[in-house]
Amino acid sequence: MPTSMNISDTHLVLIPSYNSGALVYDVVRAARRHWTPVWVVVDGSTDGTASGLQEMAATDPGLRVFALPENSGKGAAILHGLNLAAAAGFTHALTLDADGQHPAERIPDFMATSMGAPDAMVLGVPTFDVAAPKLRVHGRKVSNAFANLETLWIGIGDSLYGLRVYPIAPLRHVMHGQRWMRRFDFDPEAAVRLCWRGVRPINLPAPVKYLPADQGGVSHFNYLRDNALLTWMHTRLLLGFLLRLPVLLRRRLGTARDSE
């Protein structure tokens, strides 16, 4: 279990999970070794993992599990957890995917960085091994280019990597203010819209693993569907960027003067 330094009443680990299979148990155990508390939002899973996770939580006071009746998407599951976390007095949430791609051992470093700069968001920047699918490695460069254009290159290291620490209040404000960011579009849109609100990004490197099916790996990524979703997302973000361009320019110029 985590040391006293890794137990917090302000920062929690939030894991959205949808049909992640038995791998989610390993992910939750790894997160619990490095942090307290850990919350899991089961997003309408039909693979039996909700009951298995609830059994784990019954004997672990540092783990809470919330099971949603229907699948609503990653962003919707995270928002559900954020609402509950805010009501419980938490100020920050580290999001961790349930598919084993994110290194749980990096949780303490991400949390420490957030605690040192609570007004910022801490974004993971993936380092890939040779097993990473080339299509996804190169494809994310397009989303990253758009995200940096939409924020005038304020410093989003990676727009898609989901290992992050968010300040809860501004993220909930952004999400409750519009109906997007509920599915696969959550991660890039959250980073862009929080930058628009003046939330500074801090980038930290972290490895990413793509596990094959014979090692329990599960992917719900659909190339056509999800790229269409990202295309529509960046279309509306570009429109929002144009509307905000005068404000963003003033902010960037002010930042540049301050750094002189």
Backbone bond lengths (Angstrom), bond angles and torsions (degrees), N, CA, C in turn:
res aa  C-N    CA-C-N  psi(-1)  N-CA   C-N-CA  omega(-1)  CA-C   N-CA-C  phi
1 M - - - 1.455 - - 1.522 110.58 -
2 P 1.324 117.81 157.91 1.470 120.92 -176.94 1.522 112.13 -62.17
3 T 1.342 116.19 154.33 1.453 121.45 173.54 1.520 108.87 -74.68
4 S 1.318 115.99 171.46 1.469 120.77 -179.34 1.520 111.41 -61.78
5 M 1.342 117.45 -25.88 1.457 120.54 178.90 1.531 111.33 -69.43
6 N 1.322 116.50 -22.81 1.461 120.59 -176.85 1.520 112.14 -107.64
7 I 1.311 116.16 28.66 1.457 122.86 173.22 1.522 107.16 -117.03
8 S 1.312 117.35 126.96 1.464 119.99 -171.77 1.516 111.30 -136.32
9 D 1.328 115.30 148.36 1.467 120.23 171.65 1.529 110.77 -108.47
10 T 1.354 116.48 9.77 1.467 120.61 176.15 1.529 111.89 -119.94
11 H 1.317 117.82 -32.51 1.459 123.24 -175.56 1.533 110.12 -115.98
12 L 1.332 115.95 126.70 1.458 119.73 177.06 1.521 110.16 -126.75
13 V 1.333 115.39 160.34 1.457 122.28 173.23 1.523 107.93 -94.56
14 L 1.333 116.23 130.31 1.463 121.93 -177.30 1.528 108.46 -121.62
15 I 1.327 116.17 119.90 1.466 122.04 -176.53 1.520 109.50 -117.11
16 P 1.332 118.36 109.71 1.464 120.18 171.56 1.528 108.74 -82.61
17 S 1.334 116.97 139.57 1.467 119.38 -175.93 1.518 110.32 -140.29
18 Y 1.330 115.16 131.49 1.464 120.21 174.18 1.526 108.92 -137.36
19 N 1.317 116.43 112.90 1.468 122.97 177.85 1.530 111.32 44.94
20 S 1.328 115.38 51.50 1.464 121.08 -178.35 1.519 112.85 -85.49
21 G 1.329 117.05 -6.72 1.451 119.95 -179.11 1.520 112.07 71.12
22 A 1.321 114.95 -169.58 1.468 120.44 -175.14 1.520 112.47 -63.21
23 L 1.324 117.63 -18.19 1.463 120.22 -179.56 1.526 112.00 -60.26
24 V 1.336 117.62 -28.99 1.463 119.93 -178.69 1.522 111.44 -61.16
25 Y 1.332 117.93 -31.17 1.463 120.16 178.75 1.529 110.36 -64.70
26 D 1.341 116.31 -41.47 1.460 119.48 178.57 1.526 110.69 -65.80
27 V 1.329 116.21 -39.50 1.465 120.07 179.59 1.524 110.43 -62.98
28 V 1.318 116.92 -44.83 1.468 120.72 -178.96 1.527 110.12 -65.65
29 R 1.330 117.80 -43.09 1.475 119.85 178.45 1.529 110.36 -61.16
30 A 1.341 116.72 -41.77 1.467 119.39 179.59 1.528 110.69 -64.60
31 A 1.329 117.25 -42.10 1.461 120.18 178.27 1.522 110.85 -62.79
32 R 1.316 116.75 -40.08 1.469 120.47 -179.61 1.526 111.90 -67.89
33 R 1.324 117.82 -27.54 1.463 119.24 176.52 1.524 111.63 -66.97
34 H 1.341 115.31 -22.84 1.456 119.06 -173.94 1.519 114.17 -112.54
35 W 1.345 118.19 -11.49 1.465 117.69 -176.57 1.522 111.97 -157.37
36 T 1.341 114.48 151.00 1.465 124.70 169.79 1.529 107.35 -137.29
37 P 1.357 116.83 127.60 1.460 128.22 4.65 1.528 112.72 -95.66
38 V 1.329 113.87 165.06 1.461 122.75 173.22 1.527 107.69 -122.48
39 W 1.316 115.76 128.04 1.469 121.41 176.58 1.525 109.28 -116.62
40 V 1.317 115.78 139.65 1.465 121.84 176.77 1.524 108.55 -119.52
41 V 1.330 116.25 130.63 1.466 121.28 172.93 1.522 107.24 -109.19
42 V 1.320 116.37 110.25 1.461 121.90 179.97 1.526 107.61 -86.71
43 D 1.327 115.24 114.21 1.461 121.45 -169.19 1.534 111.46 -91.38
44 G 1.339 116.11 68.38 1.456 120.44 177.03 1.512 113.91 68.14
45 S 1.320 118.41 30.49 1.465 121.27 -179.45 1.524 111.38 -61.98
46 T 1.324 115.03 145.77 1.473 121.34 178.31 1.530 111.51 -116.66
47 D 1.328 116.85 13.87 1.469 120.68 -175.67 1.526 113.31 -99.68
48 G 1.330 117.33 8.59 1.459 120.57 177.92 1.508 114.88 84.57
49 T 1.329 118.35 -1.43 1.463 119.55 -176.22 1.528 112.62 -72.87
50 A 1.327 117.88 -22.45 1.469 118.64 178.99 1.519 110.63 -60.57
51 S 1.316 117.45 -46.89 1.465 119.95 -179.79 1.519 110.92 -67.72
52 G 1.336 117.71 -37.36 1.464 119.85 177.94 1.511 112.20 -64.00
53 L 1.314 117.07 -40.70 1.461 121.03 178.44 1.526 111.10 -68.64
54 Q 1.318 116.80 -38.10 1.462 119.70 177.75 1.524 111.15 -65.00
55 E 1.325 117.80 -34.08 1.462 120.81 174.40 1.524 110.65 -64.59
56 M 1.322 117.20 -40.59 1.460 120.20 176.41 1.526 110.91 -61.94
57 A 1.326 116.61 -43.27 1.457 120.89 -177.83 1.521 112.13 -66.86
58 A 1.327 117.08 -27.93 1.463 120.69 -178.30 1.523 111.82 -63.35
59 T 1.331 117.15 -24.81 1.470 120.66 -179.16 1.529 112.14 -112.71
60 D 1.330 117.45 8.58 1.460 121.41 -177.19 1.524 109.01 -134.54
61 P 1.331 118.61 103.21 1.464 120.71 -178.23 1.521 113.52 -67.85
62 G 1.329 117.67 -13.67 1.449 120.51 178.60 1.516 113.53 -88.08
63 L 1.324 116.88 0.89 1.459 122.07 -177.72 1.519 109.97 -122.41
64 R 1.330 116.17 131.69 1.461 121.62 173.53 1.519 109.28 -125.90
65 V 1.318 116.34 143.39 1.463 122.14 -177.56 1.518 108.71 -128.00
66 F 1.328 115.51 131.27 1.458 121.94 177.89 1.524 107.68 -122.62
67 A 1.318 117.04 121.50 1.458 121.78 -177.25 1.522 109.98 -105.64
68 L 1.330 115.80 118.63 1.460 121.37 177.16 1.527 109.85 -86.89
69 P 1.326 118.43 143.84 1.471 120.58 -174.64 1.518 113.84 -71.04
70 E 1.337 118.33 -26.32 1.456 122.19 -177.53 1.520 110.21 -133.51
71 N 1.329 115.20 153.07 1.456 120.24 174.56 1.524 109.69 -75.34
72 S 1.336 116.12 121.66 1.460 121.17 -178.49 1.517 112.88 -119.15
73 G 1.334 118.23 -9.36 1.451 121.42 179.83 1.519 112.33 113.56
74 K 1.341 114.90 157.50 1.460 120.72 -176.87 1.519 112.57 -57.25
75 G 1.338 115.73 -48.55 1.462 118.92 -178.54 1.509 112.89 -62.18
76 A 1.336 116.98 -39.61 1.465 120.59 178.73 1.522 110.84 -64.75
77 A 1.339 116.85 -39.81 1.462 120.15 178.27 1.524 110.80 -65.07
78 I 1.321 116.80 -41.70 1.464 119.99 178.08 1.525 110.52 -64.32
79 L 1.333 117.41 -42.88 1.465 119.74 179.11 1.518 111.05 -61.40
80 H 1.321 117.49 -38.69 1.465 120.60 176.76 1.531 109.57 -59.13
81 G 1.323 116.56 -45.84 1.456 119.86 178.43 1.511 112.98 -65.88
82 L 1.329 116.93 -38.76 1.471 120.39 178.98 1.523 111.46 -63.24
83 N 1.324 116.62 -40.85 1.466 119.55 179.13 1.521 111.01 -62.23
84 L 1.314 116.53 -43.63 1.465 120.50 178.67 1.532 110.88 -67.34
85 A 1.334 115.98 -39.39 1.467 119.58 -179.59 1.525 110.95 -65.07
86 A 1.330 116.82 -42.59 1.471 119.97 178.62 1.521 110.58 -61.90
87 A 1.331 116.54 -41.60 1.461 119.90 179.39 1.521 111.71 -64.19
88 A 1.343 116.56 -27.67 1.461 121.09 179.48 1.520 112.75 -88.25
89 G 1.330 117.92 -0.29 1.452 121.04 175.66 1.519 115.60 95.83
90 F 1.325 118.71 5.21 1.461 120.47 178.18 1.524 109.71 -77.90
91 T 1.323 115.48 148.54 1.464 121.12 -177.96 1.521 112.94 -110.54
92 H 1.332 118.66 -20.73 1.458 122.18 -176.33 1.529 110.20 -140.38
93 A 1.341 114.69 148.85 1.455 120.20 178.51 1.526 109.55 -134.90
94 L 1.318 115.93 130.68 1.458 121.74 171.98 1.518 107.66 -94.82
95 T 1.327 117.27 121.54 1.458 120.88 179.19 1.522 109.44 -92.30
96 L 1.324 115.03 134.90 1.460 122.72 -176.58 1.518 107.87 -135.70
97 D 1.337 117.30 126.02 1.454 119.78 179.93 1.529 110.91 -70.88
98 A 1.328 115.21 151.29 1.461 121.63 -176.04 1.519 113.19 -87.98
99 D 1.330 117.89 -0.82 1.460 120.61 -173.22 1.522 114.34 -94.95
100 G 1.329 117.41 7.94 1.461 120.80 176.72 1.514 114.67 82.64
101 Q 1.328 118.59 5.74 1.461 120.55 -179.87 1.521 112.68 -73.37
102 H 1.325 117.38 -29.11 1.457 121.18 -173.10 1.531 111.30 -97.25
103 P 1.334 117.88 140.59 1.471 121.29 -179.28 1.526 112.21 -81.95
104 A 1.314 116.66 110.14 1.469 120.69 -178.82 1.527 111.97 -61.83
105 E 1.327 116.98 -26.47 1.459 119.27 -178.76 1.528 112.64 -66.90
106 R 1.327 117.71 -12.94 1.458 120.87 177.54 1.529 112.52 -86.73
107 I 1.316 116.94 -6.63 1.466 120.07 -177.40 1.531 112.18 -55.06
108 P 1.335 120.10 -50.84 1.476 118.65 -177.65 1.529 113.42 -58.64
109 D 1.343 117.79 -38.90 1.465 119.81 -179.94 1.525 111.02 -66.59
110 F 1.341 116.58 -42.45 1.468 119.48 178.43 1.525 110.79 -63.71
111 M 1.327 116.80 -42.08 1.460 120.06 179.80 1.527 111.34 -66.06
112 A 1.325 117.58 -41.58 1.466 120.33 179.45 1.523 111.06 -62.65
113 T 1.342 116.68 -39.77 1.459 120.36 177.66 1.521 110.59 -63.50
114 S 1.327 116.86 -42.25 1.462 120.80 178.29 1.520 111.65 -64.16
115 M 1.313 117.24 -41.89 1.461 120.08 179.98 1.530 111.45 -65.00
116 G 1.331 116.56 -29.03 1.459 120.08 177.94 1.518 113.10 -80.05
117 A 1.340 116.78 -17.40 1.468 121.41 179.21 1.524 108.07 -142.50
118 P 1.326 117.80 70.81 1.466 120.83 -170.39 1.529 114.84 -65.47
119 D 1.321 118.50 -18.42 1.461 120.67 178.89 1.526 112.60 -83.82
120 A 1.335 116.95 -7.89 1.457 121.59 -177.14 1.523 110.64 -98.48
121 M 1.329 115.70 168.16 1.460 121.09 167.96 1.520 107.53 -110.67
122 V 1.316 116.05 141.62 1.456 121.63 -177.99 1.523 107.99 -103.85
123 L 1.321 116.60 116.06 1.453 122.21 -175.00 1.523 110.53 -106.89
124 G 1.322 116.17 129.94 1.447 120.19 173.60 1.523 110.93 -75.70
125 V 1.318 115.87 139.23 1.468 122.20 174.69 1.518 106.90 -115.25
126 P 1.334 118.72 115.65 1.456 120.63 -170.72 1.523 113.64 -72.47
127 T 1.330 115.10 140.99 1.454 121.92 167.28 1.522 106.03 -111.41
128 F 1.325 116.63 125.68 1.453 122.07 -171.07 1.519 111.66 -99.16
129 D 1.338 114.95 146.66 1.457 119.10 170.93 1.526 109.12 -97.02
130 V 1.324 116.52 -178.29 1.463 120.48 -173.86 1.522 112.16 -68.82
131 A 1.355 117.51 -17.13 1.460 120.36 -178.13 1.518 113.03 -83.21
132 A 1.320 117.92 -7.32 1.457 120.61 -177.25 1.534 110.31 -66.31
133 P 1.331 117.74 133.51 1.471 120.50 179.34 1.536 110.70 -61.49
134 K 1.327 116.30 124.50 1.465 120.83 -175.76 1.527 111.34 -60.90
135 L 1.333 116.58 -35.66 1.456 119.73 -178.79 1.516 111.17 -61.19
136 R 1.330 116.43 -39.93 1.460 119.73 -178.72 1.526 111.49 -78.43
137 V 1.337 116.95 -34.46 1.465 119.92 178.81 1.528 110.41 -63.76
138 H 1.330 116.19 -46.33 1.466 119.69 -177.93 1.525 111.45 -78.95
139 G 1.345 116.89 -32.62 1.450 120.05 -178.48 1.514 113.15 -64.25
140 R 1.347 116.83 -32.69 1.458 118.95 -178.20 1.533 112.06 -69.42
141 K 1.335 116.81 -18.04 1.460 119.22 178.26 1.521 111.10 -62.79
142 V 1.340 116.90 -31.91 1.459 120.51 179.03 1.527 109.76 -66.30
143 S 1.349 116.23 -47.54 1.461 119.79 179.14 1.521 110.80 -63.00
144 N 1.325 117.37 -39.04 1.467 120.21 179.33 1.526 111.41 -64.04
145 A 1.335 116.41 -39.54 1.470 119.65 179.35 1.522 110.88 -63.49
146 F 1.331 116.56 -43.86 1.458 119.52 178.74 1.532 110.81 -64.85
147 A 1.339 117.62 -44.25 1.456 120.56 -178.36 1.521 111.26 -60.43
148 N 1.327 117.36 -39.04 1.456 119.67 179.70 1.525 111.89 -72.87
149 L 1.331 117.27 -36.24 1.467 119.29 173.16 1.521 110.61 -61.23
150 E 1.338 116.67 -45.18 1.469 121.79 -175.81 1.522 113.21 -67.19
151 T 1.329 116.56 -14.62 1.465 120.77 178.91 1.534 112.11 -118.59
152 L 1.324 116.58 13.12 1.472 121.98 -178.19 1.528 111.15 55.12
153 W 1.303 115.55 42.72 1.458 122.16 173.95 1.531 112.47 54.71
154 I 1.317 114.99 45.94 1.459 118.87 -179.62 1.524 111.93 -72.59
155 G 1.369 116.96 -19.51 1.453 117.70 173.98 1.515 116.09 129.08
156 I 1.337 118.60 32.68 1.472 120.70 174.97 1.525 107.91 -77.51
157 G 1.314 117.01 108.50 1.463 120.61 -177.94 1.511 113.03 -68.47
158 D 1.327 116.87 -37.87 1.460 121.34 176.30 1.520 107.79 -152.80
159 S 1.333 115.57 131.60 1.456 119.84 -173.79 1.522 113.52 -89.52
160 L 1.338 118.42 -13.23 1.458 121.01 -171.13 1.527 114.71 -111.76
161 Y 1.311 117.44 -21.31 1.474 119.51 -175.35 1.519 109.34 -68.91
162 G 1.333 116.40 125.35 1.459 120.84 -170.87 1.510 116.23 -86.93
163 L 1.329 119.04 -4.14 1.461 120.91 176.42 1.525 108.21 -79.52
164 R 1.341 115.98 104.53 1.450 121.39 -173.35 1.522 110.74 -150.38
165 V 1.323 115.60 159.13 1.462 120.81 168.23 1.521 107.59 -116.51
166 Y 1.325 115.36 121.89 1.458 121.43 -179.76 1.526 111.05 -108.96
167 P 1.329 118.14 139.79 1.471 119.06 163.40 1.527 107.35 -71.49
168 I 1.316 116.10 126.20 1.461 121.07 -168.86 1.528 112.58 -67.50
169 A 1.316 118.17 -43.67 1.468 120.73 -172.49 1.531 112.75 -58.88
170 P 1.342 119.54 -53.49 1.466 117.87 -179.62 1.526 113.19 -66.39
171 L 1.330 117.88 -33.32 1.458 119.05 179.19 1.522 111.32 -67.37
172 R 1.333 117.39 -41.54 1.464 119.41 176.80 1.531 110.53 -64.02
173 H 1.314 117.12 -38.55 1.469 120.67 179.39 1.524 109.94 -61.60
174 V 1.331 116.75 -45.01 1.458 120.96 179.13 1.523 110.96 -62.71
175 M 1.328 116.88 -44.52 1.468 119.63 -174.69 1.523 112.06 -72.81
176 H 1.314 117.41 -37.00 1.459 119.64 178.64 1.528 111.92 -73.39
177 G 1.340 116.27 -15.46 1.455 119.81 -178.25 1.514 114.62 -83.70
178 Q 1.327 118.43 -9.54 1.467 121.79 177.64 1.535 108.64 -155.95
179 R 1.329 115.59 170.70 1.463 119.87 -171.73 1.520 114.17 -99.88
180 W 1.318 117.16 5.68 1.454 120.16 179.79 1.528 110.32 -87.00
181 M 1.323 116.83 -169.56 1.477 123.32 175.25 1.530 112.55 66.16
182 R 1.307 118.08 27.06 1.456 119.58 -176.76 1.525 113.44 -100.13
183 R 1.336 117.65 -13.66 1.461 119.69 -177.02 1.528 110.18 -126.72
184 F 1.310 117.38 -136.30 1.464 121.12 -176.21 1.528 111.94 -64.66
185 D 1.328 116.59 -17.42 1.458 120.22 179.48 1.526 113.17 -77.73
186 F 1.322 117.83 -0.55 1.464 120.32 -173.40 1.524 112.57 -60.48
187 D 1.329 118.19 -53.62 1.464 120.90 -170.22 1.529 113.22 -60.58
188 P 1.343 119.83 -53.77 1.474 117.50 -179.12 1.522 113.64 -66.97
189 E 1.334 117.00 -37.16 1.458 118.34 -178.28 1.522 111.30 -70.59
190 A 1.322 117.39 -34.78 1.463 119.88 176.93 1.515 110.76 -61.57
191 A 1.333 116.78 -44.66 1.466 119.89 -179.07 1.529 111.08 -62.89
192 V 1.339 116.62 -45.40 1.471 119.76 -177.91 1.521 111.12 -66.16
193 R 1.322 116.93 -48.15 1.468 119.14 -175.13 1.527 111.56 -68.93
194 L 1.317 118.18 -32.57 1.462 118.90 176.06 1.527 110.66 -69.35
195 C 1.326 116.89 -36.91 1.471 118.61 173.56 1.520 110.76 -60.68
196 W 1.311 117.43 -40.79 1.466 120.25 177.49 1.516 111.32 -59.21
197 R 1.331 116.69 -32.89 1.468 120.61 178.92 1.525 112.63 -81.83
198 G 1.318 117.41 -0.31 1.452 120.05 178.28 1.514 114.59 92.05
199 V 1.340 117.71 11.70 1.466 121.23 177.18 1.528 107.96 -81.38
200 R 1.310 115.99 117.67 1.463 121.56 -174.73 1.525 111.25 -75.95
201 P 1.348 118.61 134.27 1.461 119.81 174.91 1.530 112.05 -86.60
202 I 1.316 115.27 138.87 1.466 122.41 170.29 1.521 106.38 -118.98
203 N 1.319 117.69 127.00 1.462 121.90 -174.66 1.523 111.33 -102.41
204 L 1.337 115.43 132.35 1.453 121.59 175.65 1.523 109.47 -128.15
205 P 1.332 118.34 134.50 1.462 119.71 178.80 1.527 111.27 -73.51
206 A 1.320 115.07 148.16 1.463 121.02 177.58 1.528 108.63 -157.41
207 P 1.313 118.09 136.92 1.470 119.49 178.55 1.517 111.37 -69.49
208 V 1.327 115.77 154.72 1.459 121.66 175.37 1.519 107.90 -128.08
209 K 1.329 116.58 139.81 1.459 122.22 -179.71 1.518 109.48 -118.91
210 Y 1.324 116.11 136.00 1.460 121.87 171.92 1.528 107.07 -109.91
211 L 1.325 115.55 101.41 1.456 119.86 -175.51 1.522 110.78 -81.33
212 P 1.338 118.11 134.34 1.467 120.38 175.50 1.520 110.96 -71.36
213 A 1.318 115.67 165.06 1.465 120.80 -176.44 1.516 112.17 -60.73
214 D 1.344 117.71 -33.91 1.468 119.27 -178.23 1.526 112.58 -72.05
215 Q 1.356 117.10 -8.09 1.460 121.57 174.07 1.527 111.41 -108.82
216 G 1.323 115.95 15.44 1.461 120.38 177.71 1.504 114.68 91.58
217 G 1.335 117.31 2.31 1.460 120.50 -178.35 1.525 112.31 -64.33
218 V 1.322 115.45 135.96 1.467 121.78 178.56 1.523 107.65 -131.36
219 S 1.325 116.82 129.97 1.465 120.91 177.10 1.514 109.41 -129.11
220 H 1.338 115.42 131.50 1.458 120.67 175.23 1.526 110.76 -104.27
221 F 1.320 116.41 11.65 1.463 120.83 -179.93 1.526 109.84 -70.46
222 N 1.314 115.84 126.14 1.458 122.92 175.99 1.523 107.10 -115.94
223 Y 1.337 116.21 116.74 1.459 119.80 -169.90 1.523 112.26 -58.23
224 L 1.318 117.78 -49.60 1.459 120.49 -177.17 1.522 111.80 -70.35
225 R 1.344 116.59 -50.20 1.463 120.28 -176.77 1.527 111.59 -62.37
226 D 1.326 116.13 -47.95 1.458 118.67 -173.32 1.525 112.21 -75.71
227 N 1.326 117.87 -30.52 1.456 118.50 174.90 1.519 111.18 -71.84
228 A 1.330 116.93 -32.66 1.469 119.07 173.64 1.525 110.16 -64.48
229 L 1.341 116.24 -39.93 1.461 120.64 177.98 1.531 110.77 -62.80
230 L 1.346 116.38 -42.55 1.462 120.04 179.34 1.526 111.54 -67.52
231 T 1.345 116.95 -35.55 1.459 120.09 178.16 1.525 110.70 -63.63
232 W 1.318 116.78 -45.50 1.463 120.68 178.02 1.529 110.10 -64.39
233 M 1.328 117.02 -39.33 1.459 120.60 179.54 1.527 110.74 -60.71
234 H 1.347 116.74 -48.63 1.467 118.88 -178.07 1.527 111.35 -69.66
235 T 1.323 118.58 -27.16 1.459 120.44 174.94 1.519 110.52 -62.13
236 R 1.333 116.87 -48.72 1.467 118.59 -179.29 1.533 111.36 -71.93
237 L 1.348 117.04 -30.90 1.461 118.44 176.86 1.530 111.00 -68.50
238 L 1.314 117.50 -37.59 1.467 119.65 177.04 1.524 111.06 -63.02
239 L 1.334 116.58 -39.21 1.468 119.48 176.28 1.526 110.24 -64.14
240 G 1.334 116.25 -43.50 1.462 119.79 177.18 1.518 111.93 -63.97
241 F 1.322 116.43 -35.75 1.464 121.50 177.70 1.527 111.03 -62.38
242 L 1.339 116.67 -45.01 1.462 120.46 -179.81 1.523 111.36 -62.03
243 L 1.337 116.32 -38.66 1.460 119.90 178.37 1.523 111.66 -67.03
244 R 1.327 116.87 -32.66 1.465 121.65 -176.88 1.515 112.82 -95.07
245 L 1.321 118.23 -0.39 1.462 121.24 -171.41 1.531 113.22 -54.57
246 P 1.326 121.31 -45.00 1.472 118.94 179.34 1.535 112.67 -59.07
247 V 1.326 116.61 -42.48 1.467 120.16 179.77 1.521 110.37 -65.89
248 L 1.336 116.80 -43.43 1.461 120.48 -178.64 1.520 111.09 -65.54
249 L 1.326 116.80 -37.98 1.465 120.05 177.58 1.527 111.34 -64.23
250 R 1.326 116.95 -44.76 1.467 119.55 178.17 1.521 111.14 -60.80
251 R 1.325 116.04 -40.86 1.465 120.07 -179.81 1.524 110.94 -65.67
252 R 1.342 116.79 -43.52 1.462 120.02 -179.18 1.524 110.67 -66.68
253 L 1.325 117.15 -41.22 1.456 119.63 177.65 1.510 111.86 -64.50
254 G 1.330 116.51 -38.03 1.455 120.31 176.96 1.518 111.74 -64.75
255 T 1.338 116.44 -40.24 1.467 120.54 177.37 1.517 111.06 -63.94
256 A 1.326 115.78 -40.96 1.462 119.85 179.43 1.532 111.28 -63.00
257 R 1.348 117.11 -42.73 1.472 120.31 178.66 1.522 111.29 -64.30
258 D 1.347 116.17 -39.45 1.460 119.69 -178.93 1.518 112.20 -64.40
259 S 1.350 116.56 -29.34 1.458 120.13 -177.04 1.523 113.09 -83.96
260 E 1.350 116.97 -8.51 1.472 120.69 -178.97 1.528 111.52 -74.74
